[in-house]
């Protein structure tokens, strides 16, 4: 157990230093970037070691795994982020656990979130997922759809959108990833110019273990890091 905690703490420190260095290179402060530790391939014990090391934001992409870990770690009160595709029939059970939904990827999901939140007298914090790379295997709105989506957001009284989420192409280089991230940032900037009053799009969730430094250099405010935090562990 002690060895696990030491390894996790060391890996976390290294990732945080990489985040700080990338922020400095782009003239930004470390506090501008939130690290979301993606725990989908580790068990609750390893996730707890991250919490003990001071990483409060945890991310899951599978509803059943989120439910299981949320119950196991309820005493530690992590901030859960749901970062994967969320099927509408799993919204009702998932939403109570999460502080932020990163992958609001369709109009039907927006409508379902609004309906469930209304029935349960709750609110949902979300990011809109944009398929910025054009990969046909990815979920998300097309960039061309986003002006209409943003104009419609005031109609959602219980779903509060705070920004955009995107992923670089799975087959590209780091230079390709940089271009994808730049496109998402530029799209966000364009949308800000035409967004209705009180619609905030300040958050940009982009970047994973293999490209999060580039994402930060291009304006990411949240990075979703998994494998880099678990190096040296048998997971």
C-alpha positions as CSV (number, residue, x, y, z in Angstrom):
1,X,0.0,0.0,0.0
2,X,2.8,2.4,0.9
3,X,4.6,1.7,-2.4
4,X,1.4,2.3,-4.3
5,X,0.9,5.7,-2.7
6,X,4.5,6.7,-3.2
7,X,4.4,5.7,-6.9
8,X,1.1,7.6,-7.5
9,X,2.3,10.7,-5.6
10,X,5.5,10.7,-7.7
11,X,3.7,10.3,-11.0
12,X,1.2,13.0,-10.0
13,X,4.0,15.4,-9.2
14,X,5.6,14.7,-12.6
15,X,2.4,15.3,-14.5
16,X,1.7,18.5,-12.5
17,X,5.2,19.7,-13.3
18,X,4.6,19.1,-17.0
19,X,1.4,21.0,-16.8
20,X,3.2,23.9,-15.1
21,X,5.9,23.9,-17.7
22,X,3.4,23.9,-20.6
23,X,1.5,26.7,-19.0
24,X,4.6,28.8,-18.5
25,X,5.6,28.2,-22.1
26,X,2.3,29.7,-23.2
27,X,2.3,32.6,-20.8
28,X,-0.3,31.1,-18.5
29,X,-0.6,30.3,-14.8
30,X,-0.8,26.7,-13.4
31,X,-4.1,27.6,-11.7
32,X,-5.7,28.1,-15.1
33,X,-5.5,24.3,-15.9
34,X,-7.4,21.6,-14.1
35,X,-6.0,18.1,-14.1
36,X,-8.8,15.4,-14.5
37,X,-7.3,12.1,-13.6
38,X,-8.9,9.4,-15.7
39,X,-9.4,6.3,-13.6
40,X,-11.3,4.0,-16.0
41,X,-8.5,1.4,-16.2
42,X,-7.7,1.3,-12.4
43,X,-9.6,0.0,-9.4
44,X,-11.0,2.1,-6.5
45,X,-7.9,1.5,-4.4
46,X,-5.7,3.2,-7.0
47,X,-8.2,6.0,-7.5
48,X,-8.2,6.5,-3.7
49,X,-4.4,6.8,-3.8
50,X,-4.8,9.7,-6.2
51,X,-7.2,11.4,-3.9
52,X,-4.9,10.9,-1.0
53,X,-2.1,12.5,-3.1
54,X,-4.3,15.6,-3.5
55,X,-5.9,15.1,-6.9
56,X,-9.6,15.8,-6.4
57,X,-10.9,15.6,-9.9
58,X,-11.4,12.1,-11.3
59,X,-12.8,11.2,-14.7
60,X,-14.7,8.1,-15.9
61,X,-16.0,7.2,-19.3
62,X,-18.2,4.2,-18.5
63,X,-21.4,4.8,-16.4
64,X,-21.3,1.5,-14.6
65,X,-17.7,2.0,-13.5
66,X,-18.5,5.6,-12.4
67,X,-21.4,4.3,-10.3
68,X,-19.2,1.6,-8.7
69,X,-16.3,3.9,-7.9
70,X,-18.6,6.7,-6.7
71,X,-20.1,4.4,-4.1
72,X,-16.7,3.0,-3.1
73,X,-15.1,6.5,-2.7
74,X,-18.1,8.4,-1.4
75,X,-16.3,9.1,1.9
76,X,-13.5,10.9,0.1
77,X,-15.9,13.2,-1.9
78,X,-14.0,13.4,-5.2
79,X,-15.2,15.7,-8.0
80,X,-16.4,13.3,-10.7
81,X,-16.1,14.2,-14.4
82,X,-17.9,12.0,-16.9
83,X,-15.8,12.1,-20.1
84,X,-17.3,9.5,-22.4
85,X,-20.4,9.0,-24.5
86,X,-23.4,9.0,-22.2
87,X,-26.4,7.0,-23.4
88,X,-29.7,8.6,-22.6
89,X,-31.0,5.6,-20.7
90,X,-28.1,6.1,-18.2
91,X,-28.6,9.8,-17.6
92,X,-30.8,9.5,-14.6
93,X,-28.4,7.3,-12.6
94,X,-25.2,9.1,-13.7
95,X,-26.0,12.8,-13.3
96,X,-26.3,12.8,-9.5
97,X,-22.7,11.6,-9.2
98,X,-20.9,14.1,-11.5
99,X,-19.7,17.6,-11.1
100,X,-19.2,18.1,-14.9
101,X,-20.3,16.2,-18.0
102,X,-17.6,16.7,-20.6
103,X,-19.2,15.0,-23.6
104,X,-22.6,16.4,-24.3
105,X,-22.5,15.2,-27.9
106,X,-26.0,15.5,-29.3
107,X,-29.2,17.5,-29.2
108,X,-31.1,14.4,-27.9
109,X,-28.7,14.2,-25.0
110,X,-29.1,17.8,-24.2
111,X,-32.9,17.4,-24.2
112,X,-32.7,14.3,-22.0
113,X,-30.5,16.0,-19.5
114,X,-32.9,18.9,-19.3
115,X,-35.8,16.6,-18.8
116,X,-34.2,14.5,-16.1
117,X,-32.9,17.6,-14.3
118,X,-36.4,19.1,-14.3
119,X,-38.0,16.0,-12.9
120,X,-35.4,15.6,-10.1
121,X,-35.1,19.4,-9.4
122,X,-31.4,19.4,-10.0
123,X,-29.0,21.1,-12.4
124,X,-26.3,19.8,-14.8
125,X,-23.0,21.4,-15.6
126,X,-21.8,20.4,-19.0
127,X,-19.4,21.0,-21.9
128,X,-20.4,20.5,-25.5
129,X,-18.3,17.9,-27.4
130,X,-17.2,19.0,-30.8
131,X,-15.8,16.5,-33.4
132,X,-13.0,18.8,-34.2
133,X,-10.8,16.2,-35.9
134,X,-13.5,14.9,-38.2
135,X,-12.9,11.3,-37.2
136,X,-16.0,9.3,-38.2
137,X,-15.6,7.1,-35.1
138,X,-15.9,10.0,-32.7
139,X,-19.1,11.4,-31.2
140,X,-19.8,15.1,-31.0
141,X,-21.3,18.0,-32.9
142,X,-19.8,19.2,-36.2
143,X,-18.1,22.6,-35.9
144,X,-20.7,24.0,-38.5
145,X,-23.5,23.0,-36.1
146,X,-22.2,25.0,-33.2
147,X,-23.5,28.5,-33.8
148,X,-27.1,27.1,-33.8
149,X,-26.4,25.0,-30.8
150,X,-25.0,28.0,-28.8
151,X,-27.9,30.2,-29.8
152,X,-30.3,27.5,-28.4
153,X,-28.6,27.2,-25.0
154,X,-30.7,29.8,-23.2
155,X,-33.7,27.5,-23.8
156,X,-32.1,24.9,-21.4
157,X,-32.9,26.1,-17.9
158,X,-31.3,23.3,-16.0
159,X,-28.4,22.4,-18.3
160,X,-25.6,25.0,-17.9
161,X,-22.9,24.9,-20.5
162,X,-19.5,26.2,-19.6
163,X,-17.4,25.4,-22.7
164,X,-16.3,22.9,-25.2
165,X,-14.6,19.5,-25.2
166,X,-12.7,17.9,-28.1
167,X,-10.2,15.1,-28.9
168,X,-7.4,15.1,-31.4
169,X,-7.3,12.5,-34.1
170,X,-6.2,9.1,-32.8
171,X,-3.9,8.5,-35.8
172,X,-2.2,11.9,-36.2
173,X,1.1,13.4,-35.0
174,X,1.6,15.9,-32.2
175,X,1.5,18.6,-34.9
176,X,-1.8,17.3,-36.1
177,X,-3.1,17.4,-32.5
178,X,-1.9,21.0,-32.1
179,X,-3.9,21.9,-35.2
180,X,-7.0,20.2,-33.9
181,X,-6.7,22.0,-30.5
182,X,-6.1,25.3,-32.2
183,X,-9.2,24.8,-34.3
184,X,-11.3,24.1,-31.1
185,X,-9.9,27.2,-29.4
186,X,-10.6,29.4,-32.4
187,X,-14.1,28.0,-32.7
188,X,-14.7,28.7,-29.1
189,X,-13.5,32.3,-29.6
190,X,-15.9,32.7,-32.6
191,X,-18.8,31.4,-30.6
192,X,-18.1,33.7,-27.7
193,X,-18.6,36.7,-30.1
194,X,-22.1,35.6,-30.9
195,X,-23.2,33.8,-27.7
196,X,-26.4,34.9,-26.0
197,X,-26.1,36.9,-22.8
198,X,-25.1,34.8,-19.8
199,X,-23.8,31.9,-21.9
200,X,-20.2,31.2,-20.7
201,X,-17.8,29.2,-22.8
202,X,-14.6,29.7,-20.8
203,X,-13.7,26.0,-20.4
204,X,-11.8,24.0,-23.0
205,X,-11.4,20.3,-22.2
206,X,-8.8,18.9,-24.5
207,X,-5.6,16.9,-24.3
208,X,-4.9,13.4,-22.9
209,X,-1.7,11.6,-21.7
210,X,0.1,11.7,-25.0
211,X,-0.8,15.3,-26.0
212,X,-1.9,17.3,-23.0
213,X,1.2,19.6,-23.0
214,X,0.4,20.7,-26.6
215,X,-3.3,21.1,-25.6
216,X,-2.3,23.5,-22.8
217,X,-0.1,25.5,-25.1
218,X,-3.2,25.9,-27.3
219,X,-5.5,27.0,-24.5
220,X,-6.8,23.9,-22.7
221,X,-8.3,24.7,-19.3
222,X,-8.9,21.0,-18.5
223,X,-6.7,18.0,-19.4
224,X,-7.8,14.4,-19.1
225,X,-4.8,12.3,-18.1
226,X,-4.8,8.6,-17.4
227,X,-1.8,6.4,-18.3
228,X,0.8,8.9,-17.3
229,X,-0.4,8.8,-13.7
230,X,-0.1,5.1,-13.5
231,X,3.4,4.4,-14.9
232,X,5.2,1.7,-13.0
233,X,2.0,0.1,-11.8
234,X,0.6,-3.2,-12.9
235,X,-2.8,-1.9,-14.2
